[in-house]
């Protein structure tokens, strides 16, 4: 552990000299607070994942293909140029293996 990494934990690359590391009792409370926040967020994430699963199920029940919908959702998140590059590569690869 270097002088810039006092106490326990991971140094995220930020200079810890600007913020003094809390005393042990404060460390324990702060760590507990972080863990509790993470647990709460993980619970919310699980609930959201279940909600998303239900939406895909509803779409499937009326004839949409959830697998294709997931691909579209993933593509919409992508940068336009990145998506176009990926689509162009797919065309090239399909041609190379005879899937035209």
LOMIFI-700815 format. One record per residue: residue number from 1; residue in one letter; y, z, x of N, C-alpha, C, CB in turn. Coordinates in steps of 0.1 Angstrom, whole numbers, padded with zeros to 4 digits. Each point is the difference from the previous one (the first is absolute). Glycine has a CB too. Layout:
<sites>
<site i="NUM" aa="A" n_Y="Y" n_Z="Z" n_X="X" ca_Y="Y" ca_Z="Z" ca_X="X" c_Y="Y" c_Z="Z" c_X="X" cb_Y="Y" cb_Z="Z" cb_X="X"/>
...
</sites>
This chain:
<sites>
<site i="1" aa="X" n_Y="-0012" n_Z="0000" n_X="0009" ca_Y="0012" ca_Z="0000" ca_X="-0009" c_Y="0012" c_Z="0000" c_X="0009" cb_Y="-0012" cb_Z="0012" cb_X="-0019"/>
<site i="2" aa="X" n_Y="0022" n_Z="-0021" n_X="0016" ca_Y="0012" ca_Z="-0001" ca_X="0008" c_Y="0010" c_Z="0010" c_X="-0005" cb_Y="-0005" cb_Z="-0024" cb_X="0006"/>
<site i="3" aa="X" n_Y="0016" n_Z="0025" n_X="0001" ca_Y="0011" ca_Z="0009" ca_X="-0004" c_Y="0007" c_Z="-0005" c_X="-0013" cb_Y="0004" cb_Z="0006" cb_X="0024"/>
<site i="4" aa="X" n_Y="-0005" n_Z="-0019" n_X="-0027" ca_Y="0005" ca_Z="-0006" ca_X="-0012" c_Y="-0009" c_Z="0003" c_X="-0012" cb_Y="0012" cb_Z="-0017" cb_X="0013"/>
<site i="5" aa="X" n_Y="-0024" n_Z="0022" n_X="-0011" ca_Y="-0009" ca_Z="0002" ca_X="-0011" c_Y="-0004" c_Z="0015" c_X="-0001" cb_Y="-0009" cb_Z="-0023" cb_X="0003"/>
<site i="6" aa="X" n_Y="0019" n_Z="0031" n_X="-0007" ca_Y="-0003" ca_Z="0014" ca_X="-0001" c_Y="-0009" c_Z="0003" c_X="-0013" cb_Y="0021" cb_Z="0005" cb_X="0012"/>
<site i="7" aa="X" n_Y="-0029" n_Z="0005" n_X="-0011" ca_Y="-0008" ca_Z="0004" ca_X="-0012" c_Y="-0011" c_Z="-0009" c_X="-0002" cb_Y="0020" cb_Z="0010" cb_X="-0010"/>
<site i="8" aa="X" n_Y="-0025" n_Z="-0010" n_X="-0003" ca_Y="-0011" ca_Z="-0009" ca_X="-0004" c_Y="0005" c_Z="-0012" c_X="-0007" cb_Y="-0015" cb_Z="0020" cb_X="-0002"/>
<site i="9" aa="X" n_Y="0006" n_Z="-0030" n_X="0001" ca_Y="0004" ca_Z="-0012" ca_X="-0008" c_Y="0001" c_Z="-0012" c_X="0009" cb_Y="0012" cb_Z="0014" cb_X="-0016"/>
<site i="10" aa="X" n_Y="-0008" n_Z="-0025" n_X="0009" ca_Y="0001" ca_Z="-0013" ca_X="0007" c_Y="0014" c_Z="-0004" c_X="0002" cb_Y="-0022" cb_Z="-0006" cb_X="-0011"/>
<site i="11" aa="X" n_Y="0025" n_Z="0002" n_X="0023" ca_Y="0013" ca_Z="-0005" ca_X="0003" c_Y="0001" c_Z="-0015" c_X="-0005" cb_Y="0003" cb_Z="0016" cb_X="0020"/>
<site i="12" aa="X" n_Y="0006" n_Z="-0018" n_X="-0029" ca_Y="0001" ca_Z="-0014" ca_X="-0006" c_Y="0009" c_Z="-0009" c_X="0008" cb_Y="-0003" cb_Z="0010" cb_X="-0022"/>
<site i="13" aa="X" n_Y="0006" n_Z="-0006" n_X="0034" ca_Y="0009" ca_Z="-0008" ca_X="0009" c_Y="0014" c_Z="0004" c_X="-0002" cb_Y="-0016" cb_Z="-0018" cb_X="-0002"/>
<site i="14" aa="X" n_Y="0020" n_Z="0027" n_X="-0007" ca_Y="0014" ca_Z="0004" ca_X="-0001" c_Y="0002" c_Z="0012" c_X="0010" cb_Y="0001" cb_Z="-0008" cb_X="-0025"/>
<site i="15" aa="X" n_Y="0011" n_Z="0009" n_X="0029" ca_Y="0004" ca_Z="0011" ca_X="0009" c_Y="0001" c_Z="0013" c_X="-0008" cb_Y="0012" cb_Z="-0016" cb_X="0015"/>
<site i="16" aa="X" n_Y="-0021" n_Z="0025" n_X="-0011" ca_Y="-0001" ca_Z="0013" ca_X="-0007" c_Y="0011" c_Z="0009" c_X="0005" cb_Y="-0024" cb_Z="-0003" cb_X="-0004"/>
<site i="17" aa="X" n_Y="0031" n_Z="0000" n_X="0014" ca_Y="0011" ca_Z="0009" ca_X="0005" c_Y="0011" c_Z="0002" c_X="-0010" cb_Y="-0006" cb_Z="-0008" cb_X="0023"/>
<site i="18" aa="X" n_Y="0008" n_Z="-0002" n_X="-0032" ca_Y="0011" ca_Z="0002" ca_X="-0009" c_Y="-0003" c_Z="0010" c_X="-0011" cb_Y="0006" cb_Z="-0024" cb_X="0004"/>
<site i="19" aa="X" n_Y="-0019" n_Z="0026" n_X="-0007" ca_Y="-0004" ca_Z="0010" ca_X="-0010" c_Y="-0009" c_Z="0010" c_X="0007" cb_Y="0001" cb_Z="-0017" cb_X="-0019"/>
<site i="20" aa="X" n_Y="0003" n_Z="0030" n_X="0020" ca_Y="-0009" ca_Z="0010" ca_X="0006" c_Y="-0012" c_Z="0002" c_X="-0009" cb_Y="0020" cb_Z="0011" cb_X="0010"/>
<site i="21" aa="X" n_Y="-0032" n_Z="-0010" n_X="-0004" ca_Y="-0012" ca_Z="0002" ca_X="-0007" c_Y="0000" c_Z="0014" c_X="-0006" cb_Y="-0013" cb_Z="-0016" cb_X="0016"/>
<site i="22" aa="X" n_Y="0009" n_Z="0017" n_X="-0029" ca_Y="0000" ca_Z="0013" ca_X="-0007" c_Y="-0009" c_Z="0010" c_X="0006" cb_Y="0006" cb_Z="-0012" cb_X="-0020"/>
<site i="23" aa="X" n_Y="-0004" n_Z="0025" n_X="0018" ca_Y="-0008" ca_Z="0011" ca_X="0004" c_Y="-0014" c_Z="-0001" c_X="-0007" cb_Y="0020" cb_Z="0014" cb_X="0005"/>
<site i="24" aa="X" n_Y="-0030" n_Z="-0007" n_X="0000" ca_Y="-0013" ca_Z="-0001" ca_X="-0006" c_Y="-0001" c_Z="0002" c_X="-0015" cb_Y="-0008" cb_Z="0008" cb_X="0022"/>
<site i="25" aa="X" n_Y="0014" n_Z="0002" n_X="-0027" ca_Y="0000" ca_Z="0002" ca_X="-0015" c_Y="0006" c_Z="-0011" c_X="-0007" cb_Y="0001" cb_Z="0024" cb_X="0004"/>
<site i="26" aa="X" n_Y="0010" n_Z="-0029" n_X="0001" ca_Y="0007" ca_Z="-0012" ca_X="-0006" c_Y="-0009" c_Z="-0012" c_X="0002" cb_Y="0023" cb_Z="0010" cb_X="0005"/>
<site i="27" aa="X" n_Y="-0030" n_Z="-0012" n_X="0006" ca_Y="-0009" ca_Z="-0011" ca_X="0002" c_Y="-0011" c_Z="0000" c_X="-0010" cb_Y="0005" cb_Z="0001" cb_X="0025"/>
<site i="28" aa="X" n_Y="-0011" n_Z="0011" n_X="-0027" ca_Y="-0011" ca_Z="0001" ca_X="-0010" c_Y="0005" c_Z="-0004" c_X="-0014" cb_Y="-0010" cb_Z="0018" cb_X="0014"/>
<site i="29" aa="X" n_Y="0022" n_Z="-0013" n_X="-0018" ca_Y="0005" ca_Z="-0003" ca_X="-0013" c_Y="0004" c_Z="-0015" c_X="-0001" cb_Y="0008" cb_Z="0023" cb_X="-0002"/>
<site i="30" aa="X" n_Y="-0003" n_Z="-0028" n_X="0012" ca_Y="0004" ca_Z="-0015" ca_X="0000" c_Y="-0012" c_Z="-0009" c_X="-0001" cb_Y="0021" cb_Z="0006" cb_X="0013"/>
<site i="31" aa="X" n_Y="-0031" n_Z="-0002" n_X="-0004" ca_Y="-0013" ca_Z="-0008" ca_X="0000" c_Y="-0006" c_Z="0001" c_X="-0014" cb_Y="-0003" cb_Z="0004" cb_X="0024"/>
<site i="32" aa="X" n_Y="0002" n_Z="0008" n_X="-0030" ca_Y="-0006" ca_Z="0001" ca_X="-0013" c_Y="0008" c_Z="-0008" c_X="-0011" cb_Y="-0007" cb_Z="0023" cb_X="0006"/>
<site i="33" aa="X" n_Y="0020" n_Z="-0023" n_X="-0004" ca_Y="0008" ca_Z="-0009" ca_X="-0009" c_Y="-0003" c_Z="-0014" c_X="0001" cb_Y="0018" cb_Z="0017" cb_X="0001"/>
<site i="34" aa="X" n_Y="-0019" n_Z="-0022" n_X="0011" ca_Y="-0004" ca_Z="-0014" ca_X="0003" c_Y="-0014" c_Z="-0003" c_X="-0006" cb_Y="0014" cb_Z="0000" cb_X="0021"/>
<site i="35" aa="X" n_Y="-0023" n_Z="0009" n_X="-0019" ca_Y="-0014" ca_Z="-0002" ca_X="-0005" c_Y="0000" c_Z="-0001" c_X="-0015" cb_Y="-0009" cb_Z="0012" cb_X="0020"/>
<site i="36" aa="X" n_Y="0016" n_Z="-0003" n_X="-0027" ca_Y="0001" ca_Z="0001" ca_X="-0014" c_Y="0007" c_Z="-0013" c_X="-0006" cb_Y="0001" cb_Z="0025" cb_X="0001"/>
<site i="37" aa="X" n_Y="0009" n_Z="-0029" n_X="0006" ca_Y="0007" ca_Z="-0013" ca_X="-0005" c_Y="-0010" c_Z="-0012" c_X="0001" cb_Y="0023" cb_Z="0009" cb_X="0008"/>
<site i="38" aa="X" n_Y="-0030" n_Z="-0009" n_X="0003" ca_Y="-0010" ca_Z="-0011" ca_X="0002" c_Y="-0010" c_Z="0000" c_X="-0011" cb_Y="0004" cb_Z="0000" cb_X="0025"/>
<site i="39" aa="X" n_Y="-0009" n_Z="0012" n_X="-0027" ca_Y="-0011" ca_Z="0002" ca_X="-0011" c_Y="0006" c_Z="-0004" c_X="-0013" cb_Y="-0011" cb_Z="0018" cb_X="0013"/>
<site i="40" aa="X" n_Y="0023" n_Z="-0015" n_X="-0016" ca_Y="0006" ca_Z="-0004" ca_X="-0013" c_Y="0001" c_Z="-0015" c_X="-0001" cb_Y="0013" cb_Z="0022" cb_X="-0001"/>
<site i="41" aa="X" n_Y="-0008" n_Z="-0028" n_X="0012" ca_Y="0002" ca_Z="-0014" ca_X="0000" c_Y="-0014" c_Z="-0008" c_X="-0001" cb_Y="0021" cb_Z="0003" cb_X="0013"/>
<site i="42" aa="X" n_Y="-0031" n_Z="0003" n_X="-0006" ca_Y="-0013" ca_Z="-0006" ca_X="-0001" c_Y="-0005" c_Z="0000" c_X="-0014" cb_Y="-0005" cb_Z="0007" cb_X="0024"/>
<site i="43" aa="X" n_Y="0007" n_Z="0004" n_X="-0031" ca_Y="-0004" ca_Z="0001" ca_X="-0014" c_Y="0007" c_Z="-0010" c_X="-0009" cb_Y="-0004" cb_Z="0024" cb_X="0003"/>
<site i="44" aa="X" n_Y="0017" n_Z="-0026" n_X="0000" ca_Y="0008" ca_Z="-0010" ca_X="-0008" c_Y="-0005" c_Z="-0014" c_X="0004" cb_Y="0020" cb_Z="0015" cb_X="0000"/>
<site i="45" aa="X" n_Y="-0024" n_Z="-0017" n_X="0012" ca_Y="-0005" ca_Z="-0013" ca_X="0004" c_Y="-0013" c_Z="-0003" c_X="-0007" cb_Y="0011" cb_Z="0003" cb_X="0023"/>
<site i="46" aa="X" n_Y="-0019" n_Z="0007" n_X="-0024" ca_Y="-0013" ca_Z="-0001" ca_X="-0007" c_Y="0002" c_Z="-0004" c_X="-0015" cb_Y="-0011" cb_Z="0016" cb_X="0016"/>
<site i="47" aa="X" n_Y="0021" n_Z="-0009" n_X="-0022" ca_Y="0003" ca_Z="-0003" ca_X="-0014" c_Y="0005" c_Z="-0014" c_X="-0002" cb_Y="0006" cb_Z="0024" cb_X="-0003"/>
<site i="48" aa="X" n_Y="0003" n_Z="-0028" n_X="0012" ca_Y="0005" ca_Z="-0014" ca_X="0000" c_Y="-0011" c_Z="-0010" c_X="0002" cb_Y="0022" cb_Z="0008" cb_X="0008"/>
<site i="49" aa="X" n_Y="-0031" n_Z="-0005" n_X="0001" ca_Y="-0011" ca_Z="-0010" ca_X="0002" c_Y="-0008" c_Z="-0001" c_X="-0012" cb_Y="-0001" cb_Z="0006" cb_X="0024"/>
<site i="50" aa="X" n_Y="-0001" n_Z="0005" n_X="-0031" ca_Y="-0008" ca_Z="-0001" ca_X="-0013" c_Y="0008" c_Z="-0008" c_X="-0010" cb_Y="-0011" cb_Z="0023" cb_X="0005"/>
<site i="51" aa="X" n_Y="0024" n_Z="-0021" n_X="-0006" ca_Y="0008" ca_Z="-0008" ca_X="-0009" c_Y="-0001" c_Z="-0014" c_X="0003" cb_Y="0016" cb_Z="0019" cb_X="-0003"/>
<site i="52" aa="X" n_Y="-0015" n_Z="-0023" n_X="0016" ca_Y="-0001" ca_Z="-0014" ca_X="0004" c_Y="-0014" c_Z="-0006" c_X="-0004" cb_Y="0016" cb_Z="0004" cb_X="0019"/>
<site i="53" aa="X" n_Y="-0026" n_Z="0004" n_X="-0017" ca_Y="-0014" ca_Z="-0004" ca_X="-0003" c_Y="-0001" c_Z="-0003" c_X="-0016" cb_Y="-0009" cb_Z="0014" cb_X="0020"/>
<site i="54" aa="X" n_Y="0016" n_Z="-0006" n_X="-0028" ca_Y="0000" ca_Z="-0002" ca_X="-0014" c_Y="0007" c_Z="-0013" c_X="-0004" cb_Y="-0001" cb_Z="0025" cb_X="-0003"/>
<site i="55" aa="X" n_Y="0012" n_Z="-0028" n_X="0010" ca_Y="0007" ca_Z="-0012" ca_X="-0003" c_Y="-0008" c_Z="-0012" c_X="0003" cb_Y="0022" cb_Z="0012" cb_X="0005"/>
<site i="56" aa="X" n_Y="-0029" n_Z="-0012" n_X="0006" ca_Y="-0009" ca_Z="-0011" ca_X="0004" c_Y="-0011" c_Z="-0001" c_X="-0011" cb_Y="0005" cb_Z="0003" cb_X="0025"/>
<site i="57" aa="X" n_Y="-0010" n_Z="0008" n_X="-0029" ca_Y="-0010" ca_Z="0000" ca_X="-0010" c_Y="0005" c_Z="-0006" c_X="-0013" cb_Y="-0010" cb_Z="0020" cb_X="0010"/>
<site i="58" aa="X" n_Y="0022" n_Z="-0016" n_X="-0014" ca_Y="0006" ca_Z="-0006" ca_X="-0013" c_Y="0001" c_Z="-0015" c_X="0002" cb_Y="0012" cb_Z="0021" cb_X="-0004"/>
<site i="59" aa="X" n_Y="-0007" n_Z="-0026" n_X="0016" ca_Y="0001" ca_Z="-0014" ca_X="0002" c_Y="-0013" c_Z="-0007" c_X="0000" cb_Y="0020" cb_Z="0004" cb_X="0013"/>
<site i="60" aa="X" n_Y="-0030" n_Z="0002" n_X="-0007" ca_Y="-0014" ca_Z="-0006" ca_X="0000" c_Y="-0005" c_Z="-0001" c_X="-0014" cb_Y="-0004" cb_Z="0010" cb_X="0022"/>
<site i="61" aa="X" n_Y="0007" n_Z="0000" n_X="-0031" ca_Y="-0005" ca_Z="0000" ca_X="-0014" c_Y="0005" c_Z="-0012" c_X="-0008" cb_Y="-0002" cb_Z="0025" cb_X="0002"/>
<site i="62" aa="X" n_Y="0013" n_Z="-0030" n_X="0002" ca_Y="0006" ca_Z="-0011" ca_X="-0007" c_Y="-0002" c_Z="-0014" c_X="0007" cb_Y="0017" cb_Z="0016" cb_X="-0011"/>
<site i="63" aa="X" n_Y="-0025" n_Z="-0015" n_X="0022" ca_Y="-0004" ca_Z="-0013" ca_X="0006" c_Y="0006" c_Z="-0003" c_X="0014" cb_Y="-0003" cb_Z="-0007" cb_X="-0022"/>
<site i="64" aa="X" n_Y="0012" n_Z="0016" n_X="0027" ca_Y="0005" ca_Z="-0003" ca_X="0014" c_Y="-0009" c_Z="0005" c_X="0010" cb_Y="0023" cb_Z="0002" cb_X="-0009"/>
<site i="65" aa="X" n_Y="-0023" n_Z="-0008" n_X="0021" ca_Y="-0009" ca_Z="0003" ca_X="0011" c_Y="0008" c_Z="0010" c_X="0009" cb_Y="-0012" cb_Z="-0022" cb_X="-0001"/>
<site i="66" aa="X" n_Y="0007" n_Z="0035" n_X="0001" ca_Y="0007" ca_Z="0010" ca_X="0008" c_Y="0000" c_Z="-0003" c_X="0015" cb_Y="-0007" cb_Z="0017" cb_X="-0017"/>
<site i="67" aa="X" n_Y="-0003" n_Z="-0023" n_X="0022" ca_Y="-0001" ca_Z="-0004" ca_X="0015" c_Y="0012" c_Z="-0009" c_X="0003" cb_Y="-0026" cb_Z="0003" cb_X="0000"/>
<site i="68" aa="X" n_Y="0028" n_Z="-0013" n_X="-0008" ca_Y="0011" ca_Z="-0009" ca_X="0002" c_Y="0013" c_Z="0007" c_X="-0002" cb_Y="-0014" cb_Z="-0020" cb_X="-0007"/>
<site i="69" aa="X" n_Y="0015" n_Z="0028" n_X="-0003" ca_Y="0013" ca_Z="0008" ca_X="-0002" c_Y="0003" c_Z="0008" c_X="0012" cb_Y="-0005" cb_Z="0001" cb_X="-0024"/>
<site i="70" aa="X" n_Y="-0005" n_Z="0006" n_X="0030" ca_Y="0002" ca_Z="0008" ca_X="0012" c_Y="0006" c_Z="-0009" c_X="0012" cb_Y="-0019" cb_Z="0016" cb_X="-0007"/>
<site i="71" aa="X" n_Y="0013" n_Z="-0028" n_X="0008" ca_Y="0005" ca_Z="-0009" ca_X="0011" c_Y="0014" c_Z="-0004" c_X="-0003" cb_Y="-0023" cb_Z="-0009" cb_X="0003"/>
<site i="72" aa="X" n_Y="0027" n_Z="0006" n_X="-0016" ca_Y="0014" ca_Z="-0003" ca_X="-0003" c_Y="0009" c_Z="0011" c_X="0003" cb_Y="-0008" cb_Z="-0016" cb_X="-0018"/>
<site i="73" aa="X" n_Y="0004" n_Z="0028" n_X="0014" ca_Y="0008" ca_Z="0012" ca_X="0003" c_Y="0003" c_Z="0001" c_X="0015" cb_Y="-0009" cb_Z="0012" cb_X="-0021"/>
<site i="74" aa="X" n_Y="-0002" n_Z="-0013" n_X="0029" ca_Y="0001" ca_Z="0001" ca_X="0015" c_Y="0009" c_Z="-0011" c_X="0005" cb_Y="-0023" cb_Z="0009" cb_X="0001"/>
<site i="75" aa="X" n_Y="0022" n_Z="-0021" n_X="-0006" ca_Y="0008" ca_Z="-0012" ca_X="0004" c_Y="0015" c_Z="0003" c_X="-0003" cb_Y="-0019" cb_Z="-0016" cb_X="-0003"/>
<site i="76" aa="X" n_Y="0022" n_Z="0021" n_X="-0009" ca_Y="0014" ca_Z="0003" ca_X="-0004" c_Y="0007" c_Z="0010" c_X="0009" cb_Y="-0007" cb_Z="-0005" cb_X="-0023"/>
<site i="77" aa="X" n_Y="-0001" n_Z="0014" n_X="0029" ca_Y="0005" ca_Z="0010" ca_X="0009" c_Y="0004" c_Z="-0006" c_X="0014" cb_Y="-0014" cb_Z="0017" cb_X="-0012"/>
<site i="78" aa="X" n_Y="0008" n_Z="-0029" n_X="0015" ca_Y="0002" ca_Z="-0006" ca_X="0013" c_Y="0013" c_Z="-0007" c_X="0001" cb_Y="-0024" cb_Z="-0003" cb_X="0002"/>
<site i="79" aa="X" n_Y="0029" n_Z="0002" n_X="0010" ca_Y="0012" ca_Z="-0007" ca_X="0004" c_Y="-0003" c_Z="-0015" c_X="-0003" cb_Y="0007" cb_Z="0017" cb_X="0018"/>
<site i="80" aa="X" n_Y="0002" n_Z="-0025" n_X="-0024" ca_Y="-0002" ca_Z="-0014" ca_X="-0004" c_Y="-0006" c_Z="-0008" c_X="0012" cb_Y="0019" cb_Z="0002" cb_X="-0017"/>
<site i="81" aa="X" n_Y="-0013" n_Z="-0001" n_X="0029" ca_Y="-0004" ca_Z="-0007" ca_X="0011" c_Y="-0015" c_Z="0004" c_X="0004" cb_Y="0024" cb_Z="-0002" cb_X="0008"/>
<site i="82" aa="X" n_Y="-0027" n_Z="0014" n_X="-0008" ca_Y="-0013" ca_Z="0005" ca_X="0003" c_Y="-0010" c_Z="-0005" c_X="-0010" cb_Y="0010" cb_Z="0021" cb_X="0011"/>
<site i="83" aa="X" n_Y="-0007" n_Z="-0021" n_X="-0023" ca_Y="-0008" ca_Z="-0005" ca_X="-0011" c_Y="-0003" c_Z="-0015" c_X="0002" cb_Y="0008" cb_Z="0018" cb_X="-0016"/>
<site i="84" aa="X" n_Y="0003" n_Z="-0026" n_X="0019" ca_Y="-0002" ca_Z="-0014" ca_X="0002" c_Y="-0008" c_Z="-0003" c_X="0012" cb_Y="0022" cb_Z="-0004" cb_X="-0011"/>
<site i="85" aa="X" n_Y="-0021" n_Z="0011" n_X="0021" ca_Y="-0008" ca_Z="-0001" ca_X="0012" c_Y="-0015" c_Z="0002" c_X="-0003" cb_Y="0020" cb_Z="0007" cb_X="0015"/>
<site i="86" aa="X" n_Y="-0022" n_Z="0004" n_X="-0022" ca_Y="-0014" ca_Z="0003" ca_X="-0004" c_Y="-0006" c_Z="-0011" c_X="-0009" cb_Y="0006" cb_Z="0025" cb_X="0002"/>
<site i="87" aa="X" n_Y="0002" n_Z="-0029" n_X="-0012" ca_Y="-0005" ca_Z="-0011" ca_X="-0008" c_Y="-0003" c_Z="-0013" c_X="0007" cb_Y="0013" cb_Z="0010" cb_X="-0019"/>
<site i="88" aa="X" n_Y="-0005" n_Z="-0013" n_X="0029" ca_Y="-0002" ca_Z="-0012" ca_X="0008" c_Y="-0013" c_Z="0001" c_X="0009" cb_Y="0025" cb_Z="-0004" cb_X="0000"/>
<site i="89" aa="X" n_Y="-0027" n_Z="0016" n_X="0005" ca_Y="-0012" ca_Z="0003" ca_X="0008" c_Y="-0012" c_Z="-0001" c_X="-0008" cb_Y="0013" cb_Z="0014" cb_X="0015"/>
<site i="90" aa="X" n_Y="-0012" n_Z="-0010" n_X="-0028" ca_Y="-0012" ca_Z="0000" ca_X="-0009" c_Y="-0003" c_Z="-0015" c_X="-0002" cb_Y="0006" cb_Z="0022" cb_X="-0011"/>
<site i="91" aa="X" n_Y="0004" n_Z="-0030" n_X="0009" ca_Y="-0003" ca_Z="-0015" ca_X="-0003" c_Y="-0006" c_Z="-0006" c_X="0013" cb_Y="0020" cb_Z="-0001" cb_X="-0016"/>
<site i="92" aa="X" n_Y="-0015" n_Z="0004" n_X="0028" ca_Y="-0006" ca_Z="-0005" ca_X="0012" c_Y="-0015" c_Z="0005" c_X="0002" cb_Y="0023" cb_Z="0000" cb_X="0010"/>
<site i="93" aa="X" n_Y="-0025" n_Z="0013" n_X="-0012" ca_Y="-0014" ca_Z="0005" ca_X="0001" c_Y="-0009" c_Z="-0006" c_X="-0010" cb_Y="0010" cb_Z="0022" cb_X="0009"/>
<site i="94" aa="X" n_Y="-0005" n_Z="-0023" n_X="-0022" ca_Y="-0009" ca_Z="-0006" ca_X="-0010" c_Y="-0004" c_Z="-0014" c_X="0004" cb_Y="0011" cb_Z="0014" cb_X="-0018"/>
<site i="95" aa="X" n_Y="-0001" n_Z="-0022" n_X="0023" ca_Y="-0003" ca_Z="-0014" ca_X="0004" c_Y="-0010" c_Z="0000" c_X="0012" cb_Y="0023" cb_Z="-0006" cb_X="-0007"/>
<site i="96" aa="X" n_Y="-0022" n_Z="0016" n_X="0016" ca_Y="-0009" ca_Z="0000" ca_X="0012" c_Y="-0014" c_Z="0003" c_X="-0004" cb_Y="0019" cb_Z="0008" cb_X="0013"/>
<site i="97" aa="X" n_Y="-0021" n_Z="-0001" n_X="-0024" ca_Y="-0014" ca_Z="0004" ca_X="-0004" c_Y="-0005" c_Z="-0008" c_X="-0012" cb_Y="0004" cb_Z="0023" cb_X="0008"/>
<site i="98" aa="X" n_Y="0004" n_Z="-0033" n_X="-0012" ca_Y="-0004" ca_Z="-0009" ca_X="-0011" c_Y="0002" c_Z="0005" c_X="-0014" cb_Y="-0015" cb_Z="-0009" cb_X="0016"/>
<site i="99" aa="X" n_Y="0025" n_Z="0017" n_X="-0018" ca_Y="0002" ca_Z="0006" ca_X="-0014" c_Y="0011" c_Z="-0007" c_X="-0007" cb_Y="-0008" cb_Z="0022" cb_X="0008"/>
<site i="100" aa="X" n_Y="0012" n_Z="-0034" n_X="-0004" ca_Y="0011" ca_Z="-0008" ca_X="-0006" c_Y="-0004" c_Z="-0004" c_X="-0014" cb_Y="0008" cb_Z="-0008" cb_X="0022"/>
</sites>
